[in-house]
Amino acid sequence: MPLSIMIRTDFSTSYYRDIFFELLNVDEITKIQIVSGFFSDFVDKISEKNLDLAFSDEVKKKQVYLLGGRESQYQKMIKLKSSFKKKGLNVELYKSPIPGKGDPEVIWHAKIILFHDNDGPVLAIVGSSNFTSPSMFGMSDYEITKPEFVQAEGDSIYWLKSKSEIDGAVHAAFNKWANGIVKPNVYFDKASSDEEFERMLEDLETNLNKSFTKNFV
C-alpha cells in the first residue's frame, strides 16, 4: 500500500492535476468519482493544444461523476460537465440530499478523487485541492494560460501496489518534471498491505455513495 503526500507551493508543479490526467488515460480505469468543495470550468481556460484534454476513444468510454454539496457550486458543476461533454467525456452530476425541515444544510468541504477499475476502487487522492482552475494549471510542455495565482495545497494519495498499471501511472506522473528530482517521496511502497487498504477504499466508496444520492442535469 504505497502512499505519498504531495505539497504544492509553486506554479511549476501540480501533481494533483498530473495524476488525474495520467490515471484518466489508464485503460484499466473505468470510473472516477470527483468530490470537491468548489468547482470551476478549467477546460475552457486551457489551450486546445493541451494534449491532456485530447481524450482518446477509450477515455470517452469511462464514467466520470462530479459530486458536490454546495448550492452555490451547482451551476459551475453544470458548466464543467458541459465542457467535458464537448470533449466527449461521459459525465454525471450528483449533489447532497436536500436536508429535512429544520435540519442544517450539508456543505461539503472534503476533496476526494476515487479511481476505479473493474474490480473496485484502486486509488484515492484526499486533500485540500479543489477541482478548479488553480489546481489544474501548472508548468507544462503544452501551451496553457497562466493563472493569476496558485493555491498552496497538500494532497495525500493512496493506491494498490498490486495493480501494476496504476502503480506505473503514479510514478510516471511523479517523474514527469525534472527527471523526477522534485517528485514527492513514496512510503510503504509494497503490496503487503493492499488487502487492508482495499477495504479502506471500498468503505470510502460506500460512504460517498451514501452522501451523494441525487442526480441532476
N, C-alpha and C positions, 0 to 999 in steps of 0.2 A: 504494500500500500504506500506508494510514494506520495509525498505532499511537498508543497512549496509555497512560500509567502512572497508575493510579488509587490514590491513597493515602487510606486511611480512618483517621481519628483521633478521630472523634466519633460520637455516636448518630444525628445528623441525616441523614447521607448513607451510602448503601450502593449504589454504582453497580454492584457485582458482582451484587446482587440485581435492581436495576432493569433492567440489560441482559439478565439471564437471562429475566425475565418479558416484557420488550419483544420479545426475539427469539423467544421461545416463541410469541408471537401473530402473528409474521410468516407470512403464508400460504406463502411460498416455502420456509420451513424445514420439512424432512421428518424429520430425525433429529438427536438430541442425545446425545453421549457425555459423561457426567459422571464424572470421575475425582477421587477425594478420599482424603486420608489418614484422615479421620474423617467420619462421617455422623450426623445426628440427625433425628428426625421433627419438623421445624418446622411442618409442616402443621397438626397438631392444637393448636398453640400460637397460631395466628393466627385472628383472629375470622372467623366465617362471612361477615361483611360485607366482608371484604377482597376487592376486585374482582380482584386479581392471581390469586386462586385460583378464580375463576369461569370455568372453561375452556369455550371455545366448542366446537361440534361439530367444527370444523376442527382445533383444537388436539388434540382427543382422537384424531385420526387419526395424529398424529405418533408416531414411535418414540423412546422415551427409554431410555437404557442407564445404569445405575449400575455403576461399575467400582471395586472396592476390593481391597486386598491385605493387609488386616489381619484375622486370625481374630476378634479382639475386636469388629470392626465388623459382622460378618455379620448378627447379629440386629437391629442398628439399621437396616441396609440393608433387611432384610425388612419391618420396621415402617414405614419410609418408603415402600417400594413399596406396602404395603397402604393407607396413607393416600392416596397418589396415585391408586391404583386406585379408591378410593371416590369420588374426584373425576372419574373417567372417563379418567384419563391412562394410556396404554399403556406400561408399564414392564417392563424385563427386568433381571436382575442377573447380573453377571459378577465372577469373582474370579481372582486369580493362580493358575497351576497349582501343584499340590502339589509341593514340592521332592523331588528324588530322595533316596534313602537316603544320609545323610552330608552332604547339601547344606544350607546355611543357609536359613532361611525368608526369603522375599522380603516385606519390609514396605514397602508402597507409601506414599510420603510426598508425591509431587508432586500438585499440584492443577491440573486442566485441565478446561475445558469446551469441547467442539468441536461447532460447529453446522454442519449440512449442508443443502444444497438438492439438487435432483435431479441436479445436475452434480458434486457432491462437497462437501468441506469449504469453508466460506466465512468462518468467523470462529472465533478461538480466544481464550479467556481463560486466562492462565497466571499463577499466582502463589501467594499464601500463604493465600487464603481457602478454608477447607473448606466442604463443602456441609452446613452445620449452622445451628442457630438463630442464633448470634451474627452470622453473615454475612447471614442472611436477614431480620433485623429492622432497622428504620430509621424515621425520622420519616416520616409519611405522612398524606395526607388521608383515609386509611381508618382504621378503628378497629382497633388492634392491642394486644397485650400487651407491655409494655416489659420487656426482659430485665434480668437482674441486672448484666450487664456487656457491654461492646462490645470486641471484639478489634481492635487497630490492625493493619490489613492493607495490603499493597501488591500490586496485581494489574496485569499488563500485558494489553492487548487489541490484537489484530491482525485486520484484516478486509480484504476485497476491495472497493476503492473502486468498481470497475465494476459491482458488484451494488447498484443504487440502493436497493432495498428494505432491504437490510442496512445500508447506509450511513445511510439515513434513520432506521432504528430506533435505531442507536447514538446519533446526535445527538439524537433525541427523548428518550432516557434521560438523556443529559448535560444537557439543558436542562429537565429535569423540575422542578428545585428552584431557587428564587430567580431565575427567568428566565435561568438559565444563568450567572449571575455567579460561582458557585462551581464550575463544571464543570471537569474536567481538560482540560489542553491536548492538542491533537491534532497529531501531527507527520507529515511525509511524506504529506500529505493529497492524494495524486494517484494516478491509476490506472496510471502509467507503469511501475511495478514489480510490478503484480499477477501477471504470469505467473510470476515468480520466487517470489513469496510463495505462490502457489497450489501450487507444487511443495513448498514447506516444509510447508504444511498437509497435503498428501497423504502426505508422509513421516511426519508426526506420526500421522496416522490409521493408517498401516501399522504403526508401532511399537506403538501402543495395541492393535491387533488381535492382534499377536504376544504382547503381555504379558498379555492377559486372554482366556483361551480356555475357561474352564469356566463354563457357565451353571448356576445353581442356583435352586431355588424358582420 
